[in-house]
Amino acid sequence: MPNAAKLIAALGLAALGWIVSDMIRPLVPFSVDFGWFNYVNAAIGVLVGWLFLGPRAGQGITSAINNGITAAIVMVIVGLLVQGVNEMVRLSFARRYDTPFEAIAAIFEISLDYGMILLDMQVILTLLGGGIVAALVAEALGRRWS
């Protein structure tokens, strides 16, 4: 059921996904064609906000802070897996894997490599702060318009 908290949480995490995607671009040490990178991460933010953060609004400020941190972590994990699958598919078309199991295992290796790029303090603080802000705004507006 759509409500204000879900909408605000989805929009807040979409904005966070876009901002963090722009912060990641200069951290990549090699030349990469990012393509739909920002759009995919913003869509992941929308999904996590709508399905995870929005329904948990209305439980108080402390719970909102915890849910915001958790939503940011969920967004990062899903984003890493989606980007890992994308890279694995690209490499599999280049015939880099001998078996399907090798390709599936590569998803997690690639995701871990991408995760190492995220170990930048500005990115971490932006993710945590943005998740908390999105959750607090969803909490406040969800209470007001529900």
TIRO-2110 file (N, C-alpha, C; in Angstrom, 1 decimal):
// TIRO-2110
0.8, -1.2, 0.0, N, 1, A
0.0, 0.0, 0.0, CA, 1, A
0.9, 1.2, 0.0, C, 1, A
0.7, 2.1, -1.0, N, 2, A
1.6, 3.3, -1.0, CA, 2, A
1.2, 4.3, 0.1, C, 2, A
2.2, 4.9, 0.6, N, 3, A
2.0, 5.9, 1.6, CA, 3, A
3.2, 6.9, 1.5, C, 3, A
3.1, 8.0, 2.3, N, 4, A
4.1, 9.1, 2.2, CA, 4, A
5.5, 8.6, 2.7, C, 4, A
5.5, 7.7, 3.7, N, 5, A
6.8, 7.3, 4.2, CA, 5, A
7.6, 6.5, 3.2, C, 5, A
6.8, 5.6, 2.4, N, 6, A
7.5, 4.8, 1.4, CA, 6, A
8.0, 5.7, 0.3, C, 6, A
7.2, 6.7, -0.1, N, 7, A
7.6, 7.6, -1.2, CA, 7, A
8.8, 8.4, -0.8, C, 7, A
8.8, 9.0, 0.3, N, 8, A
9.9, 9.8, 0.8, CA, 8, A
11.2, 8.9, 1.0, C, 8, A
11.0, 7.7, 1.5, N, 9, A
12.2, 6.9, 1.7, CA, 9, A
12.8, 6.5, 0.4, C, 9, A
11.9, 6.2, -0.6, N, 10, A
12.4, 5.8, -1.9, CA, 10, A
13.1, 6.9, -2.6, C, 10, A
12.5, 8.1, -2.5, N, 11, A
13.2, 9.3, -3.1, CA, 11, A
14.5, 9.7, -2.4, C, 11, A
14.5, 9.6, -1.1, N, 12, A
15.7, 9.9, -0.4, CA, 12, A
16.8, 8.9, -0.7, C, 12, A
16.5, 7.6, -0.7, N, 13, A
17.6, 6.7, -1.0, CA, 13, A
18.0, 6.7, -2.5, C, 13, A
17.1, 7.1, -3.4, N, 14, A
17.5, 7.2, -4.8, CA, 14, A
18.5, 8.4, -4.9, C, 14, A
18.2, 9.5, -4.2, N, 15, A
19.1, 10.6, -4.3, CA, 15, A
20.5, 10.2, -3.7, C, 15, A
20.4, 9.4, -2.6, N, 16, A
21.7, 9.0, -1.9, CA, 16, A
22.4, 8.1, -2.9, C, 16, A
21.8, 7.2, -3.6, N, 17, A
22.4, 6.3, -4.5, CA, 17, A
23.1, 7.1, -5.6, C, 17, A
22.4, 8.1, -6.1, N, 18, A
23.0, 8.9, -7.2, CA, 18, A
24.2, 9.7, -6.7, C, 18, A
24.1, 10.3, -5.5, N, 19, A
25.2, 11.1, -5.0, CA, 19, A
26.5, 10.2, -4.7, C, 19, A
26.2, 9.1, -4.1, N, 20, A
27.4, 8.2, -3.8, CA, 20, A
28.0, 7.6, -5.1, C, 20, A
27.1, 7.4, -6.1, N, 21, A
27.7, 6.9, -7.4, CA, 21, A
28.6, 8.0, -8.0, C, 21, A
28.2, 9.2, -7.9, N, 22, A
29.1, 10.3, -8.4, CA, 22, A
30.4, 10.4, -7.5, C, 22, A
30.3, 10.0, -6.3, N, 23, A
31.5, 10.0, -5.4, CA, 23, A
32.4, 8.9, -5.7, C, 23, A
31.9, 7.8, -6.2, N, 24, A
32.7, 6.6, -6.5, CA, 24, A
33.5, 6.7, -7.8, C, 24, A
33.0, 7.4, -8.8, N, 25, A
33.6, 7.5, -10.1, CA, 25, A
35.1, 7.9, -10.0, C, 25, A
35.5, 8.9, -9.3, N, 26, A
36.9, 9.3, -9.2, CA, 26, A
37.8, 8.3, -8.4, C, 26, A
37.1, 7.4, -7.7, N, 27, A
37.9, 6.5, -6.8, CA, 27, A
38.3, 5.2, -7.6, C, 27, A
37.7, 5.0, -8.8, N, 28, A
38.0, 3.8, -9.6, CA, 28, A
39.4, 4.0, -10.2, C, 28, A
40.4, 3.1, -10.0, N, 29, A
41.7, 3.4, -10.4, CA, 29, A
41.9, 3.1, -11.9, C, 29, A
41.0, 2.5, -12.6, N, 30, A
41.2, 2.2, -14.0, CA, 30, A
40.0, 2.9, -14.8, C, 30, A
40.3, 3.0, -16.1, N, 31, A
39.2, 3.7, -16.9, CA, 31, A
38.1, 2.7, -17.2, C, 31, A
36.9, 3.1, -16.8, N, 32, A
35.7, 2.3, -16.9, CA, 32, A
34.6, 3.1, -17.6, C, 32, A
33.9, 2.4, -18.4, N, 33, A
32.7, 3.0, -19.0, CA, 33, A
31.6, 2.7, -18.0, C, 33, A
31.2, 3.8, -17.3, N, 34, A
30.2, 3.6, -16.2, CA, 34, A
28.8, 3.4, -16.8, C, 34, A
28.5, 3.9, -18.0, N, 35, A
27.2, 3.6, -18.6, CA, 35, A
26.0, 4.1, -17.7, C, 35, A
25.2, 3.1, -17.3, N, 36, A
24.0, 3.3, -16.5, CA, 36, A
24.2, 3.2, -15.0, C, 36, A
25.5, 3.4, -14.6, N, 37, A
25.9, 3.2, -13.2, CA, 37, A
25.0, 4.0, -12.2, C, 37, A
24.9, 5.3, -12.4, N, 38, A
24.1, 6.1, -11.5, CA, 38, A
22.6, 5.8, -11.5, C, 38, A
22.1, 5.5, -12.7, N, 39, A
20.7, 5.1, -12.8, CA, 39, A
20.4, 3.8, -12.1, C, 39, A
21.2, 2.8, -12.3, N, 40, A
21.0, 1.5, -11.6, CA, 40, A
21.1, 1.7, -10.1, C, 40, A
22.0, 2.4, -9.6, N, 41, A
22.2, 2.6, -8.2, CA, 41, A
21.0, 3.5, -7.6, C, 41, A
20.5, 4.4, -8.4, N, 42, A
19.3, 5.2, -7.9, CA, 42, A
18.1, 4.3, -7.9, C, 42, A
18.0, 3.4, -8.9, N, 43, A
16.9, 2.4, -8.9, CA, 43, A
16.9, 1.5, -7.7, C, 43, A
18.1, 1.1, -7.4, N, 44, A
18.3, 0.2, -6.2, CA, 44, A
17.9, 1.0, -4.9, C, 44, A
18.3, 2.3, -4.9, N, 45, A
17.8, 3.1, -3.8, CA, 45, A
16.3, 3.2, -3.7, C, 45, A
15.7, 3.3, -4.8, N, 46, A
14.2, 3.4, -4.8, CA, 46, A
13.6, 2.1, -4.3, C, 46, A
14.1, 1.0, -4.7, N, 47, A
13.6, -0.3, -4.3, CA, 47, A
13.9, -0.6, -2.8, C, 47, A
15.0, -0.2, -2.3, N, 48, A
15.4, -0.4, -0.9, CA, 48, A
14.5, 0.5, 0.0, C, 48, A
14.4, 1.8, -0.5, N, 49, A
13.5, 2.7, 0.2, CA, 49, A
12.1, 2.3, 0.3, C, 49, A
11.5, 1.9, -0.8, N, 50, A
10.1, 1.5, -0.9, CA, 50, A
9.8, 0.2, -0.1, C, 50, A
10.7, -0.8, -0.3, N, 51, A
10.4, -2.1, 0.2, CA, 51, A
11.0, -2.3, 1.7, C, 51, A
12.1, -1.6, 2.0, N, 52, A
12.7, -1.9, 3.3, CA, 52, A
12.6, -0.7, 4.3, C, 52, A
12.9, 0.5, 3.9, N, 53, A
12.9, 1.6, 4.8, CA, 53, A
11.5, 2.2, 5.0, C, 53, A
10.7, 2.4, 4.0, N, 54, A
9.4, 3.0, 4.1, CA, 54, A
8.5, 2.2, 5.0, C, 54, A
8.3, 0.9, 4.9, N, 55, A
7.4, 0.2, 5.8, CA, 55, A
7.8, 0.2, 7.3, C, 55, A
9.1, 0.5, 7.6, N, 56, A
9.5, 0.5, 8.9, CA, 56, A
9.4, 1.9, 9.6, C, 56, A
8.9, 2.9, 8.9, N, 57, A
8.7, 4.2, 9.4, CA, 57, A
7.6, 4.2, 10.4, C, 57, A
7.6, 5.1, 11.4, N, 58, A
6.6, 5.3, 12.3, CA, 58, A
6.8, 4.6, 13.6, C, 58, A
8.1, 4.1, 13.9, N, 59, A
8.4, 3.4, 15.1, CA, 59, A
9.2, 4.2, 16.1, C, 59, A
9.5, 5.5, 15.8, N, 60, A
10.2, 6.4, 16.6, CA, 60, A
11.6, 6.8, 16.0, C, 60, A
12.2, 7.7, 16.6, N, 61, A
13.4, 8.3, 16.1, CA, 61, A
14.6, 7.3, 16.2, C, 61, A
14.7, 6.7, 17.3, N, 62, A
15.8, 5.7, 17.5, CA, 62, A
15.7, 4.6, 16.5, C, 62, A
14.6, 4.1, 16.3, N, 63, A
14.3, 3.1, 15.3, CA, 63, A
14.6, 3.6, 13.9, C, 63, A
14.2, 4.8, 13.6, N, 64, A
14.5, 5.4, 12.3, CA, 64, A
16.0, 5.5, 12.0, C, 64, A
16.8, 5.9, 13.0, N, 65, A
18.2, 6.0, 12.8, CA, 65, A
18.8, 4.6, 12.5, C, 65, A
18.4, 3.6, 13.3, N, 66, A
18.8, 2.3, 13.1, CA, 66, A
18.4, 1.8, 11.7, C, 66, A
17.2, 2.0, 11.3, N, 67, A
16.7, 1.6, 10.0, CA, 67, A
17.4, 2.3, 8.9, C, 67, A
17.8, 3.6, 9.1, N, 68, A
18.5, 4.3, 8.1, CA, 68, A
19.9, 3.7, 7.8, C, 68, A
20.6, 3.4, 8.9, N, 69, A
21.9, 2.8, 8.8, CA, 69, A
21.8, 1.4, 8.1, C, 69, A
20.8, 0.6, 8.5, N, 70, A
20.6, -0.7, 7.9, CA, 70, A
20.2, -0.6, 6.4, C, 70, A
19.3, 0.4, 6.1, N, 71, A
18.9, 0.6, 4.7, CA, 71, A
20.1, 1.0, 3.8, C, 71, A
21.0, 1.8, 4.4, N, 72, A
22.2, 2.1, 3.6, CA, 72, A
23.1, 0.9, 3.4, C, 72, A
23.2, 0.1, 4.4, N, 73, A
24.0, -1.2, 4.2, CA, 73, A
23.4, -2.1, 3.2, C, 73, A
22.1, -2.3, 3.3, N, 74, A
21.3, -3.1, 2.4, CA, 74, A
21.5, -2.6, 1.0, C, 74, A
21.4, -1.3, 0.8, N, 75, A
21.6, -0.7, -0.5, CA, 75, A
23.0, -0.9, -1.1, C, 75, A
24.0, -0.9, -0.2, N, 76, A
25.4, -1.2, -0.7, CA, 76, A
25.5, -2.6, -1.1, C, 76, A
25.0, -3.5, -0.3, N, 77, A
25.1, -5.0, -0.6, CA, 77, A
24.4, -5.3, -1.9, C, 77, A
23.2, -4.8, -2.0, N, 78, A
22.5, -5.1, -3.3, CA, 78, A
23.2, -4.4, -4.5, C, 78, A
23.7, -3.2, -4.3, N, 79, A
24.4, -2.6, -5.4, CA, 79, A
25.6, -3.3, -5.8, C, 79, A
26.4, -3.8, -4.8, N, 80, A
27.6, -4.5, -5.1, CA, 80, A
27.3, -5.8, -5.9, C, 80, A
26.2, -6.5, -5.4, N, 81, A
25.9, -7.7, -6.1, CA, 81, A
25.4, -7.5, -7.5, C, 81, A
24.6, -6.4, -7.7, N, 82, A
24.1, -6.1, -9.1, CA, 82, A
25.2, -5.7, -10.0, C, 82, A
26.1, -4.9, -9.5, N, 83, A
27.3, -4.5, -10.3, CA, 83, A
28.2, -5.7, -10.6, C, 83, A
28.3, -6.6, -9.6, N, 84, A
29.1, -7.8, -9.8, CA, 84, A
28.5, -8.7, -10.8, C, 84, A
27.2, -8.9, -10.8, N, 85, A
26.5, -9.7, -11.9, CA, 85, A
26.7, -9.0, -13.2, C, 85, A
26.6, -7.7, -13.3, N, 86, A
26.8, -7.0, -14.6, CA, 86, A
28.2, -7.3, -15.1, C, 86, A
29.2, -7.1, -14.3, N, 87, A
30.6, -7.4, -14.7, CA, 87, A
30.8, -8.8, -15.1, C, 87, A
30.2, -9.7, -14.3, N, 88, A
30.4, -11.2, -14.7, CA, 88, A
29.8, -11.5, -16.0, C, 88, A
28.6, -10.9, -16.3, N, 89, A
28.0, -11.1, -17.6, CA, 89, A
28.9, -10.6, -18.7, C, 89, A
29.4, -9.4, -18.5, N, 90, A
30.3, -8.8, -19.5, CA, 90, A
31.5, -9.7, -19.7, C, 90, A
32.1, -10.2, -18.7, N, 91, A
33.3, -11.1, -18.8, CA, 91, A
32.9, -12.5, -19.4, C, 91, A
31.7, -12.9, -19.1, N, 92, A
31.3, -14.2, -19.6, CA, 92, A
31.1, -14.2, -21.1, C, 92, A
30.7, -13.0, -21.6, N, 93, A
30.6, -12.9, -23.1, CA, 93, A
31.9, -12.8, -23.7, C, 93, A
32.9, -12.4, -23.0, N, 94, A
34.3, -12.4, -23.5, CA, 94, A
35.0, -13.8, -23.3, C, 94, A
34.2, -14.8, -22.9, N, 95, A
34.7, -16.2, -22.7, CA, 95, A
35.8, -16.3, -21.6, C, 95, A
35.6, -15.6, -20.5, N, 96, A
36.6, -15.7, -19.4, CA, 96, A
36.4, -16.8, -18.5, C, 96, A
35.2, -17.5, -18.5, N, 97, A
34.9, -18.5, -17.6, CA, 97, A
34.7, -19.9, -18.3, C, 97, A
35.1, -20.9, -17.7, N, 98, A
35.0, -22.3, -18.3, CA, 98, A
33.7, -22.9, -17.9, C, 98, A
33.2, -22.7, -16.7, N, 99, A
32.0, -23.3, -16.3, CA, 99, A
31.0, -22.3, -15.7, C, 99, A
29.7, -22.6, -15.6, N, 100, A
28.8, -21.7, -15.0, CA, 100, A
29.1, -21.5, -13.5, C, 100, A
29.6, -22.5, -12.8, N, 101, A
29.9, -22.3, -11.4, CA, 101, A
31.1, -21.4, -11.2, C, 101, A
32.0, -21.4, -12.1, N, 102, A
33.1, -20.4, -12.0, CA, 102, A
32.6, -19.0, -12.2, C, 102, A
31.6, -18.8, -13.1, N, 103, A
31.1, -17.5, -13.3, CA, 103, A
30.3, -17.0, -12.1, C, 103, A
29.5, -17.9, -11.5, N, 104, A
28.8, -17.6, -10.3, CA, 104, A
29.7, -17.2, -9.1, C, 104, A
30.8, -17.9, -9.0, N, 105, A
31.7, -17.6, -7.9, CA, 105, A
32.4, -16.3, -8.2, C, 105, A
32.6, -16.0, -9.5, N, 106, A
33.2, -14.7, -9.8, CA, 106, A
32.4, -13.5, -9.4, C, 106, A
31.0, -13.7, -9.3, N, 107, A
30.2, -12.6, -8.9, CA, 107, A
30.6, -12.1, -7.5, C, 107, A
30.9, -13.0, -6.6, N, 108, A
31.2, -12.6, -5.3, CA, 108, A
32.7, -12.0, -5.2, C, 108, A
33.6, -12.6, -6.0, N, 109, A
34.9, -12.0, -6.1, CA, 109, A
34.9, -10.6, -6.6, C, 109, A
34.1, -10.4, -7.7, N, 110, A
34.0, -9.0, -8.3, CA, 110, A
33.4, -8.1, -7.3, C, 110, A
32.3, -8.5, -6.6, N, 111, A
31.6, -7.7, -5.6, CA, 111, A
32.6, -7.3, -4.5, C, 111, A
33.4, -8.2, -4.0, N, 112, A
34.4, -7.9, -3.0, CA, 112, A
35.4, -6.9, -3.5, C, 112, A
35.9, -7.0, -4.7, N, 113, A
36.8, -6.1, -5.3, CA, 113, A
36.2, -4.7, -5.4, C, 113, A
34.9, -4.6, -5.8, N, 114, A
34.2, -3.3, -5.8, CA, 114, A
34.0, -2.8, -4.4, C, 114, A
33.8, -3.7, -3.5, N, 115, A
33.6, -3.2, -2.1, CA, 115, A
34.8, -2.6, -1.5, C, 115, A
36.0, -3.0, -2.0, N, 116, A
37.2, -2.4, -1.5, CA, 116, A
37.3, -0.9, -1.9, C, 116, A
36.7, -0.6, -3.1, N, 117, A
36.7, 0.8, -3.5, CA, 117, A
35.9, 1.6, -2.6, C, 117, A
34.8, 1.0, -2.0, N, 118, A
33.9, 1.8, -1.2, CA, 118, A
34.5, 2.1, 0.2, C, 118, A
35.7, 1.6, 0.5, N, 119, A
36.3, 1.8, 1.8, CA, 119, A
37.0, 3.2, 1.9, C, 119, A
36.3, 4.2, 1.4, N, 120, A
36.7, 5.6, 1.5, CA, 120, A
35.9, 6.3, 2.6, C, 120, A
36.5, 7.0, 3.4, N, 121, A
35.8, 7.6, 4.6, CA, 121, A
34.6, 8.5, 4.2, C, 121, A
34.9, 9.3, 3.1, N, 122, A
33.8, 10.2, 2.7, CA, 122, A
32.6, 9.4, 2.1, C, 122, A
32.8, 8.4, 1.4, N, 123, A
31.7, 7.5, 0.9, CA, 123, A
31.0, 6.9, 2.1, C, 123, A
31.7, 6.4, 3.0, N, 124, A
31.1, 5.7, 4.2, CA, 124, A
30.2, 6.7, 5.0, C, 124, A
30.8, 7.8, 5.3, N, 125, A
30.0, 8.8, 6.0, CA, 125, A
28.8, 9.4, 5.3, C, 125, A
29.0, 9.5, 4.0, N, 126, A
27.9, 10.0, 3.1, CA, 126, A
26.7, 8.9, 3.1, C, 126, A
27.1, 7.6, 3.0, N, 127, A
26.1, 6.6, 3.0, CA, 127, A
25.4, 6.5, 4.4, C, 127, A
26.1, 6.5, 5.5, N, 128, A
25.5, 6.4, 6.8, CA, 128, A
24.7, 7.7, 7.1, C, 128, A
25.3, 8.9, 6.8, N, 129, A
24.5, 10.1, 7.1, CA, 129, A
23.3, 10.2, 6.2, C, 129, A
23.4, 9.9, 4.9, N, 130, A
22.3, 10.0, 4.0, CA, 130, A
21.2, 9.0, 4.4, C, 130, A
21.6, 7.8, 4.8, N, 131, A
20.6, 6.8, 5.2, CA, 131, A
19.8, 7.3, 6.4, C, 131, A
20.6, 7.9, 7.4, N, 132, A
19.9, 8.4, 8.6, CA, 132, A
19.0, 9.6, 8.3, C, 132, A
19.4, 10.5, 7.4, N, 133, A
18.6, 11.6, 7.1, CA, 133, A
17.3, 11.2, 6.3, C, 133, A
17.5, 10.2, 5.4, N, 134, A
16.3, 9.7, 4.6, CA, 134, A
15.3, 9.1, 5.6, C, 134, A
15.9, 8.3, 6.5, N, 135, A
15.0, 7.6, 7.5, CA, 135, A
14.3, 8.6, 8.4, C, 135, A
15.0, 9.6, 8.9, N, 136, A
14.4, 10.6, 9.7, CA, 136, A
13.3, 11.5, 9.0, C, 136, A
13.6, 11.8, 7.8, N, 137, A
12.6, 12.6, 7.0, CA, 137, A
11.4, 11.7, 6.7, C, 137, A
11.6, 10.4, 6.4, N, 138, A
10.5, 9.5, 6.1, CA, 138, A
9.7, 9.3, 7.4, C, 138, A
10.4, 9.2, 8.5, N, 139, A
9.7, 9.1, 9.8, CA, 139, A
8.8, 10.3, 10.1, C, 139, A
9.3, 11.5, 9.9, N, 140, A
8.6, 12.7, 10.2, CA, 140, A
7.4, 12.9, 9.3, C, 140, A
7.7, 12.8, 8.0, N, 141, A
6.6, 13.0, 7.0, CA, 141, A
5.6, 11.9, 7.0, C, 141, A
6.1, 10.7, 7.3, N, 142, A
5.2, 9.5, 7.4, CA, 142, A
4.2, 9.7, 8.5, C, 142, A
4.6, 10.2, 9.6, N, 143, A
3.7, 10.5, 10.8, CA, 143, A
2.7, 11.6, 10.4, C, 143, A
3.2, 12.6, 9.7, N, 144, A
2.4, 13.8, 9.4, CA, 144, A
1.3, 13.5, 8.4, C, 144, A
1.7, 12.7, 7.4, N, 145, A
0.7, 12.4, 6.3, CA, 145, A
0.1, 11.1, 6.3, C, 145, A
0.3, 10.3, 7.3, N, 146, A
-0.3, 8.9, 7.4, CA, 146, A
-1.7, 9.0, 8.0, C, 146, A
END
